[in-house]
Amino acid sequence: MFHVIPLTEQKQSPNRTILFEGGQFGTPISLFLMDAEPGQGPALHVHPYPETWIVHSGEAEFTVGEQKIMGKAGDIIVVDPETPHRFVNTGTGRLQMTCIHASDHVIQEWV
C-alpha cells in the first residue's frame, strides 16, 4: 500500500507552508514544508515529542530554550521534547525547510 497526496490536496496556509499529518495515512510522523518570507516564523512553542528541522534554502535564527543559533541551507537541527523553541527567517530571501514532528499529528502549545 502507498499514498500519493497531490499538491492540490495538501493543506497550504496563506504563506505557502504545507502541513502534512501522517496519522490518516498510517505513518507516525507529521511535517511542515516551510516556505517563509524574511521576518516570518512561528511564535515560541513546545511539543511533547522531538522536532527535527532540515534547512533546504535560506537562513534562520533558531531559539531553543535559552540559546539562539543560526541555521543555514544543509543544516539539520533536532530539538528535544518539551523544549521551548521558535525560528525566524533572518535572510533576504525565502526560507525553505522541512519541520519533522515525531507524531502522527501535530501537538503544539504556545508559550
Chimera marker file (.cmm) of the C-alpha trace (Angstrom):
<marker_set name="trace">
<marker id="1" x="0.000" y="0.000" z="0.000" r="1" g="1" b="0" radius="0.5"/>
<marker id="2" x="1.138" y="3.563" z="-0.660" r="1" g="1" b="0" radius="0.5"/>
<marker id="3" x="-0.355" y="7.032" z="-0.746" r="1" g="1" b="0" radius="0.5"/>
<marker id="4" x="0.185" y="9.950" z="-3.093" r="1" g="1" b="0" radius="0.5"/>
<marker id="5" x="-1.083" y="13.312" z="-1.885" r="1" g="1" b="0" radius="0.5"/>
<marker id="6" x="-1.260" y="15.695" z="-4.863" r="1" g="1" b="0" radius="0.5"/>
<marker id="7" x="-0.228" y="19.293" z="-4.227" r="1" g="1" b="0" radius="0.5"/>
<marker id="8" x="-3.820" y="20.407" z="-4.839" r="1" g="1" b="0" radius="0.5"/>
<marker id="9" x="-4.959" y="18.283" z="-1.860" r="1" g="1" b="0" radius="0.5"/>
<marker id="10" x="-2.244" y="19.371" z="0.595" r="1" g="1" b="0" radius="0.5"/>
<marker id="11" x="-3.162" y="21.741" z="3.454" r="1" g="1" b="0" radius="0.5"/>
<marker id="12" x="-1.455" y="25.001" z="2.490" r="1" g="1" b="0" radius="0.5"/>
<marker id="13" x="-1.529" y="28.187" z="4.564" r="1" g="1" b="0" radius="0.5"/>
<marker id="14" x="-1.653" y="31.683" z="3.024" r="1" g="1" b="0" radius="0.5"/>
<marker id="15" x="2.173" y="31.941" z="3.381" r="1" g="1" b="0" radius="0.5"/>
<marker id="16" x="2.584" y="28.769" z="1.256" r="1" g="1" b="0" radius="0.5"/>
<marker id="17" x="3.562" y="26.497" z="4.171" r="1" g="1" b="0" radius="0.5"/>
<marker id="18" x="2.158" y="22.982" z="3.816" r="1" g="1" b="0" radius="0.5"/>
<marker id="19" x="1.055" y="20.826" z="6.756" r="1" g="1" b="0" radius="0.5"/>
<marker id="20" x="1.094" y="17.022" z="6.492" r="1" g="1" b="0" radius="0.5"/>
<marker id="21" x="-0.265" y="14.942" z="9.381" r="1" g="1" b="0" radius="0.5"/>
<marker id="22" x="0.608" y="11.296" z="8.929" r="1" g="1" b="0" radius="0.5"/>
<marker id="23" x="-1.999" y="9.611" z="11.108" r="1" g="1" b="0" radius="0.5"/>
<marker id="24" x="-4.600" y="9.355" z="8.376" r="1" g="1" b="0" radius="0.5"/>
<marker id="25" x="-2.006" y="7.659" z="6.163" r="1" g="1" b="0" radius="0.5"/>
<marker id="26" x="-0.688" y="5.203" z="8.779" r="1" g="1" b="0" radius="0.5"/>
<marker id="27" x="2.658" y="6.901" z="9.385" r="1" g="1" b="0" radius="0.5"/>
<marker id="28" x="3.899" y="8.066" z="12.817" r="1" g="1" b="0" radius="0.5"/>
<marker id="29" x="5.269" y="11.411" z="11.576" r="1" g="1" b="0" radius="0.5"/>
<marker id="30" x="3.888" y="14.787" z="10.639" r="1" g="1" b="0" radius="0.5"/>
<marker id="31" x="5.656" y="17.686" z="8.980" r="1" g="1" b="0" radius="0.5"/>
<marker id="32" x="5.536" y="21.255" z="7.832" r="1" g="1" b="0" radius="0.5"/>
<marker id="33" x="7.076" y="22.206" z="4.488" r="1" g="1" b="0" radius="0.5"/>
<marker id="34" x="8.042" y="25.777" z="5.365" r="1" g="1" b="0" radius="0.5"/>
<marker id="35" x="8.251" y="28.477" z="2.725" r="1" g="1" b="0" radius="0.5"/>
<marker id="36" x="8.709" y="31.667" z="4.751" r="1" g="1" b="0" radius="0.5"/>
<marker id="37" x="9.346" y="35.270" z="3.729" r="1" g="1" b="0" radius="0.5"/>
<marker id="38" x="12.083" y="37.269" z="5.516" r="1" g="1" b="0" radius="0.5"/>
<marker id="39" x="10.967" y="38.067" z="9.053" r="1" g="1" b="0" radius="0.5"/>
<marker id="40" x="8.408" y="35.222" z="9.189" r="1" g="1" b="0" radius="0.5"/>
<marker id="41" x="8.394" y="32.380" z="11.679" r="1" g="1" b="0" radius="0.5"/>
<marker id="42" x="6.245" y="30.906" z="14.435" r="1" g="1" b="0" radius="0.5"/>
<marker id="43" x="5.981" y="32.202" z="17.999" r="1" g="1" b="0" radius="0.5"/>
<marker id="44" x="7.618" y="30.343" z="20.892" r="1" g="1" b="0" radius="0.5"/>
<marker id="45" x="6.018" y="26.931" z="21.438" r="1" g="1" b="0" radius="0.5"/>
<marker id="46" x="6.631" y="23.372" z="22.695" r="1" g="1" b="0" radius="0.5"/>
<marker id="47" x="5.781" y="19.819" z="21.617" r="1" g="1" b="0" radius="0.5"/>
<marker id="48" x="5.646" y="16.631" z="23.747" r="1" g="1" b="0" radius="0.5"/>
<marker id="49" x="7.931" y="14.928" z="21.184" r="1" g="1" b="0" radius="0.5"/>
<marker id="50" x="11.191" y="15.873" z="19.418" r="1" g="1" b="0" radius="0.5"/>
<marker id="51" x="11.164" y="18.060" z="16.313" r="1" g="1" b="0" radius="0.5"/>
<marker id="52" x="13.744" y="17.912" z="13.538" r="1" g="1" b="0" radius="0.5"/>
<marker id="53" x="14.396" y="20.809" z="11.155" r="1" g="1" b="0" radius="0.5"/>
<marker id="54" x="16.085" y="20.380" z="7.784" r="1" g="1" b="0" radius="0.5"/>
<marker id="55" x="17.025" y="23.704" z="6.197" r="1" g="1" b="0" radius="0.5"/>
<marker id="56" x="16.874" y="23.478" z="2.397" r="1" g="1" b="0" radius="0.5"/>
<marker id="57" x="17.499" y="27.118" z="1.493" r="1" g="1" b="0" radius="0.5"/>
<marker id="58" x="17.836" y="30.448" z="3.234" r="1" g="1" b="0" radius="0.5"/>
<marker id="59" x="18.876" y="31.093" z="6.810" r="1" g="1" b="0" radius="0.5"/>
<marker id="60" x="17.113" y="31.420" z="10.120" r="1" g="1" b="0" radius="0.5"/>
<marker id="61" x="17.731" y="32.250" z="13.741" r="1" g="1" b="0" radius="0.5"/>
<marker id="62" x="16.509" y="29.419" z="15.962" r="1" g="1" b="0" radius="0.5"/>
<marker id="63" x="15.662" y="29.968" z="19.611" r="1" g="1" b="0" radius="0.5"/>
<marker id="64" x="15.944" y="26.689" z="21.512" r="1" g="1" b="0" radius="0.5"/>
<marker id="65" x="15.396" y="27.047" z="25.237" r="1" g="1" b="0" radius="0.5"/>
<marker id="66" x="17.673" y="29.916" z="26.278" r="1" g="1" b="0" radius="0.5"/>
<marker id="67" x="20.013" y="29.544" z="23.283" r="1" g="1" b="0" radius="0.5"/>
<marker id="68" x="19.962" y="31.234" z="19.880" r="1" g="1" b="0" radius="0.5"/>
<marker id="69" x="21.655" y="29.525" z="16.941" r="1" g="1" b="0" radius="0.5"/>
<marker id="70" x="21.863" y="30.257" z="13.232" r="1" g="1" b="0" radius="0.5"/>
<marker id="71" x="20.801" y="27.641" z="10.720" r="1" g="1" b="0" radius="0.5"/>
<marker id="72" x="21.536" y="27.684" z="7.007" r="1" g="1" b="0" radius="0.5"/>
<marker id="73" x="20.996" y="25.507" z="3.959" r="1" g="1" b="0" radius="0.5"/>
<marker id="74" x="22.120" y="21.940" z="4.619" r="1" g="1" b="0" radius="0.5"/>
<marker id="75" x="21.839" y="22.117" z="8.424" r="1" g="1" b="0" radius="0.5"/>
<marker id="76" x="19.807" y="19.600" z="10.423" r="1" g="1" b="0" radius="0.5"/>
<marker id="77" x="18.719" y="20.706" z="13.890" r="1" g="1" b="0" radius="0.5"/>
<marker id="78" x="16.984" y="18.464" z="16.458" r="1" g="1" b="0" radius="0.5"/>
<marker id="79" x="15.025" y="19.851" z="19.422" r="1" g="1" b="0" radius="0.5"/>
<marker id="80" x="14.194" y="17.743" z="22.483" r="1" g="1" b="0" radius="0.5"/>
<marker id="81" x="10.590" y="17.285" z="23.639" r="1" g="1" b="0" radius="0.5"/>
<marker id="82" x="9.089" y="19.987" z="25.875" r="1" g="1" b="0" radius="0.5"/>
<marker id="83" x="11.841" y="22.479" z="24.897" r="1" g="1" b="0" radius="0.5"/>
<marker id="84" x="10.501" y="25.960" z="24.045" r="1" g="1" b="0" radius="0.5"/>
<marker id="85" x="11.565" y="26.868" z="20.527" r="1" g="1" b="0" radius="0.5"/>
<marker id="86" x="10.899" y="29.100" z="17.552" r="1" g="1" b="0" radius="0.5"/>
<marker id="87" x="12.653" y="30.353" z="14.429" r="1" g="1" b="0" radius="0.5"/>
<marker id="88" x="12.569" y="33.402" z="12.215" r="1" g="1" b="0" radius="0.5"/>
<marker id="89" x="13.791" y="33.870" z="8.658" r="1" g="1" b="0" radius="0.5"/>
<marker id="90" x="16.741" y="36.259" z="9.056" r="1" g="1" b="0" radius="0.5"/>
<marker id="91" x="17.829" y="36.133" z="5.427" r="1" g="1" b="0" radius="0.5"/>
<marker id="92" x="16.959" y="38.336" z="2.481" r="1" g="1" b="0" radius="0.5"/>
<marker id="93" x="15.275" y="35.515" z="0.534" r="1" g="1" b="0" radius="0.5"/>
<marker id="94" x="12.788" y="32.775" z="1.268" r="1" g="1" b="0" radius="0.5"/>
<marker id="95" x="13.433" y="30.198" z="3.991" r="1" g="1" b="0" radius="0.5"/>
<marker id="96" x="12.560" y="26.705" z="2.835" r="1" g="1" b="0" radius="0.5"/>
<marker id="97" x="12.801" y="23.881" z="5.312" r="1" g="1" b="0" radius="0.5"/>
<marker id="98" x="11.107" y="20.722" z="6.499" r="1" g="1" b="0" radius="0.5"/>
<marker id="99" x="9.969" y="20.576" z="10.131" r="1" g="1" b="0" radius="0.5"/>
<marker id="100" x="9.510" y="16.916" z="11.104" r="1" g="1" b="0" radius="0.5"/>
<marker id="101" x="7.283" y="16.093" z="14.086" r="1" g="1" b="0" radius="0.5"/>
<marker id="102" x="7.694" y="12.662" z="15.695" r="1" g="1" b="0" radius="0.5"/>
<marker id="103" x="3.920" y="12.201" z="15.960" r="1" g="1" b="0" radius="0.5"/>
<marker id="104" x="1.089" y="11.151" z="13.674" r="1" g="1" b="0" radius="0.5"/>
<marker id="105" x="-0.461" y="14.598" z="14.281" r="1" g="1" b="0" radius="0.5"/>
<marker id="106" x="0.905" y="17.964" z="15.355" r="1" g="1" b="0" radius="0.5"/>
<marker id="107" x="0.596" y="18.691" z="19.072" r="1" g="1" b="0" radius="0.5"/>
<marker id="108" x="1.678" y="22.253" z="19.808" r="1" g="1" b="0" radius="0.5"/>
<marker id="109" x="1.354" y="24.507" z="22.850" r="1" g="1" b="0" radius="0.5"/>
<marker id="110" x="2.127" y="28.227" z="22.515" r="1" g="1" b="0" radius="0.5"/>
<marker id="111" x="4.158" y="29.697" z="25.394" r="1" g="1" b="0" radius="0.5"/>
<link id1="1" id2="2" r="1" g="1" b="0" radius="0.2"/>
<link id1="2" id2="3" r="1" g="1" b="0" radius="0.2"/>
<link id1="3" id2="4" r="1" g="1" b="0" radius="0.2"/>
<link id1="4" id2="5" r="1" g="1" b="0" radius="0.2"/>
<link id1="5" id2="6" r="1" g="1" b="0" radius="0.2"/>
<link id1="6" id2="7" r="1" g="1" b="0" radius="0.2"/>
<link id1="7" id2="8" r="1" g="1" b="0" radius="0.2"/>
<link id1="8" id2="9" r="1" g="1" b="0" radius="0.2"/>
<link id1="9" id2="10" r="1" g="1" b="0" radius="0.2"/>
<link id1="10" id2="11" r="1" g="1" b="0" radius="0.2"/>
<link id1="11" id2="12" r="1" g="1" b="0" radius="0.2"/>
<link id1="12" id2="13" r="1" g="1" b="0" radius="0.2"/>
<link id1="13" id2="14" r="1" g="1" b="0" radius="0.2"/>
<link id1="14" id2="15" r="1" g="1" b="0" radius="0.2"/>
<link id1="15" id2="16" r="1" g="1" b="0" radius="0.2"/>
<link id1="16" id2="17" r="1" g="1" b="0" radius="0.2"/>
<link id1="17" id2="18" r="1" g="1" b="0" radius="0.2"/>
<link id1="18" id2="19" r="1" g="1" b="0" radius="0.2"/>
<link id1="19" id2="20" r="1" g="1" b="0" radius="0.2"/>
<link id1="20" id2="21" r="1" g="1" b="0" radius="0.2"/>
<link id1="21" id2="22" r="1" g="1" b="0" radius="0.2"/>
<link id1="22" id2="23" r="1" g="1" b="0" radius="0.2"/>
<link id1="23" id2="24" r="1" g="1" b="0" radius="0.2"/>
<link id1="24" id2="25" r="1" g="1" b="0" radius="0.2"/>
<link id1="25" id2="26" r="1" g="1" b="0" radius="0.2"/>
<link id1="26" id2="27" r="1" g="1" b="0" radius="0.2"/>
<link id1="27" id2="28" r="1" g="1" b="0" radius="0.2"/>
<link id1="28" id2="29" r="1" g="1" b="0" radius="0.2"/>
<link id1="29" id2="30" r="1" g="1" b="0" radius="0.2"/>
<link id1="30" id2="31" r="1" g="1" b="0" radius="0.2"/>
<link id1="31" id2="32" r="1" g="1" b="0" radius="0.2"/>
<link id1="32" id2="33" r="1" g="1" b="0" radius="0.2"/>
<link id1="33" id2="34" r="1" g="1" b="0" radius="0.2"/>
<link id1="34" id2="35" r="1" g="1" b="0" radius="0.2"/>
<link id1="35" id2="36" r="1" g="1" b="0" radius="0.2"/>
<link id1="36" id2="37" r="1" g="1" b="0" radius="0.2"/>
<link id1="37" id2="38" r="1" g="1" b="0" radius="0.2"/>
<link id1="38" id2="39" r="1" g="1" b="0" radius="0.2"/>
<link id1="39" id2="40" r="1" g="1" b="0" radius="0.2"/>
<link id1="40" id2="41" r="1" g="1" b="0" radius="0.2"/>
<link id1="41" id2="42" r="1" g="1" b="0" radius="0.2"/>
<link id1="42" id2="43" r="1" g="1" b="0" radius="0.2"/>
<link id1="43" id2="44" r="1" g="1" b="0" radius="0.2"/>
<link id1="44" id2="45" r="1" g="1" b="0" radius="0.2"/>
<link id1="45" id2="46" r="1" g="1" b="0" radius="0.2"/>
<link id1="46" id2="47" r="1" g="1" b="0" radius="0.2"/>
<link id1="47" id2="48" r="1" g="1" b="0" radius="0.2"/>
<link id1="48" id2="49" r="1" g="1" b="0" radius="0.2"/>
<link id1="49" id2="50" r="1" g="1" b="0" radius="0.2"/>
<link id1="50" id2="51" r="1" g="1" b="0" radius="0.2"/>
<link id1="51" id2="52" r="1" g="1" b="0" radius="0.2"/>
<link id1="52" id2="53" r="1" g="1" b="0" radius="0.2"/>
<link id1="53" id2="54" r="1" g="1" b="0" radius="0.2"/>
<link id1="54" id2="55" r="1" g="1" b="0" radius="0.2"/>
<link id1="55" id2="56" r="1" g="1" b="0" radius="0.2"/>
<link id1="56" id2="57" r="1" g="1" b="0" radius="0.2"/>
<link id1="57" id2="58" r="1" g="1" b="0" radius="0.2"/>
<link id1="58" id2="59" r="1" g="1" b="0" radius="0.2"/>
<link id1="59" id2="60" r="1" g="1" b="0" radius="0.2"/>
<link id1="60" id2="61" r="1" g="1" b="0" radius="0.2"/>
<link id1="61" id2="62" r="1" g="1" b="0" radius="0.2"/>
<link id1="62" id2="63" r="1" g="1" b="0" radius="0.2"/>
<link id1="63" id2="64" r="1" g="1" b="0" radius="0.2"/>
<link id1="64" id2="65" r="1" g="1" b="0" radius="0.2"/>
<link id1="65" id2="66" r="1" g="1" b="0" radius="0.2"/>
<link id1="66" id2="67" r="1" g="1" b="0" radius="0.2"/>
<link id1="67" id2="68" r="1" g="1" b="0" radius="0.2"/>
<link id1="68" id2="69" r="1" g="1" b="0" radius="0.2"/>
<link id1="69" id2="70" r="1" g="1" b="0" radius="0.2"/>
<link id1="70" id2="71" r="1" g="1" b="0" radius="0.2"/>
<link id1="71" id2="72" r="1" g="1" b="0" radius="0.2"/>
<link id1="72" id2="73" r="1" g="1" b="0" radius="0.2"/>
<link id1="73" id2="74" r="1" g="1" b="0" radius="0.2"/>
<link id1="74" id2="75" r="1" g="1" b="0" radius="0.2"/>
<link id1="75" id2="76" r="1" g="1" b="0" radius="0.2"/>
<link id1="76" id2="77" r="1" g="1" b="0" radius="0.2"/>
<link id1="77" id2="78" r="1" g="1" b="0" radius="0.2"/>
<link id1="78" id2="79" r="1" g="1" b="0" radius="0.2"/>
<link id1="79" id2="80" r="1" g="1" b="0" radius="0.2"/>
<link id1="80" id2="81" r="1" g="1" b="0" radius="0.2"/>
<link id1="81" id2="82" r="1" g="1" b="0" radius="0.2"/>
<link id1="82" id2="83" r="1" g="1" b="0" radius="0.2"/>
<link id1="83" id2="84" r="1" g="1" b="0" radius="0.2"/>
<link id1="84" id2="85" r="1" g="1" b="0" radius="0.2"/>
<link id1="85" id2="86" r="1" g="1" b="0" radius="0.2"/>
<link id1="86" id2="87" r="1" g="1" b="0" radius="0.2"/>
<link id1="87" id2="88" r="1" g="1" b="0" radius="0.2"/>
<link id1="88" id2="89" r="1" g="1" b="0" radius="0.2"/>
<link id1="89" id2="90" r="1" g="1" b="0" radius="0.2"/>
<link id1="90" id2="91" r="1" g="1" b="0" radius="0.2"/>
<link id1="91" id2="92" r="1" g="1" b="0" radius="0.2"/>
<link id1="92" id2="93" r="1" g="1" b="0" radius="0.2"/>
<link id1="93" id2="94" r="1" g="1" b="0" radius="0.2"/>
<link id1="94" id2="95" r="1" g="1" b="0" radius="0.2"/>
<link id1="95" id2="96" r="1" g="1" b="0" radius="0.2"/>
<link id1="96" id2="97" r="1" g="1" b="0" radius="0.2"/>
<link id1="97" id2="98" r="1" g="1" b="0" radius="0.2"/>
<link id1="98" id2="99" r="1" g="1" b="0" radius="0.2"/>
<link id1="99" id2="100" r="1" g="1" b="0" radius="0.2"/>
<link id1="100" id2="101" r="1" g="1" b="0" radius="0.2"/>
<link id1="101" id2="102" r="1" g="1" b="0" radius="0.2"/>
<link id1="102" id2="103" r="1" g="1" b="0" radius="0.2"/>
<link id1="103" id2="104" r="1" g="1" b="0" radius="0.2"/>
<link id1="104" id2="105" r="1" g="1" b="0" radius="0.2"/>
<link id1="105" id2="106" r="1" g="1" b="0" radius="0.2"/>
<link id1="106" id2="107" r="1" g="1" b="0" radius="0.2"/>
<link id1="107" id2="108" r="1" g="1" b="0" radius="0.2"/>
<link id1="108" id2="109" r="1" g="1" b="0" radius="0.2"/>
<link id1="109" id2="110" r="1" g="1" b="0" radius="0.2"/>
<link id1="110" id2="111" r="1" g="1" b="0" radius="0.2"/>
</marker_set>
